[in-house]
Amino acid sequence: MNTAPPSRTLFLSPRVTETGHALAAAAHRRGMAARTLSTWRAPQDAVGPSLYAGPLFADAVAADLGLGLLEADEDWLARLPFELAGRDVRFTTLAEARALRRPAFVKPPNDKSFPARVYPDGSGLPGPDAVDDDAPVLVSDIVAFAVEYRLFLLDGEVVTGSRYATRGGLDVAPLDGDPAAREVREFAGRLFASGVPELPGAIVVDVGRTGDGWAVVEANAAWASGHYACDADAVLDVVLRAAAPLAGFGPRDRRFLRPEVSVVR
């Protein structure tokens, strides 16, 4: 009996994470192929490709695979209303952030060019020899999240979620069954209200509870986010939308495509 070839292939980076293994198993369950790449080069025989990988690897292979990668606008968090962000967040350049003379949480918006953490002041940020002066950064007031959740969203709907931290320590459990599940879902729905900056159709948003209520922690690309205790099959649905052949993106999502960059391999 002949078996039809898989219609899509999920590619994984050479360093496969626990989430990568979970997504590969989910892909196999639905008759997809899952393939771990051994080098930072895209194969020539990709069929209906998708990708789960970190930003550096994705930048190296996405264009050759013909993939588009969805991500939130770099300044999305800074443009959120205060009642959703829960603190002041500023979108600026690394050069300006180096002039900080107060503690702040500083992170690159959509990559990992330097560690995202609290810096006592700007002098601790990487210098221009390590990261360009004009590199975009988010600078935010320091807040303490009592509990934090990861949400995988499709077209504004939470398709799966997971608690991942309590009082800053790792604490992983599925969103379903969590005492705060209803509040988390209701808060997530507020992110798609009129007047709130748009998100792509497939995205990950982390939210948490502070002493003043619920707030967004950050937005992340689904194709590079760990799943914690999220349902892997639902996560795969989001990844397949977030990392897909370019021709498949409609006008609304095209503006959220990650820009192509040149990578030396």
PEPEGI-V162386 format. One record per helix or strand of 3 or more residues. SS is the DSSP state (helix for helix, strand for strand). FROM is the first residue (numbers start at 1). TO is the last residue. Records with the same first field share a line. If there is no record, write none. Layout:
SS->FROM-TO / FROM-TO
//
This chain:
strand->9-12 / 33-36 / 49-52 / 67-70 / 89-93 / 104-107 / 117-119 / 136-140 / 147-154 / 157-166 / 169-174 / 202-210 / 213-220 / 243-245
helix->18-29 / 55-65 / 76-79 / 82-85 / 94-97 / 122-124 / 181-190 / 222-224 / 232-242 / 246-248 / 251-254
//
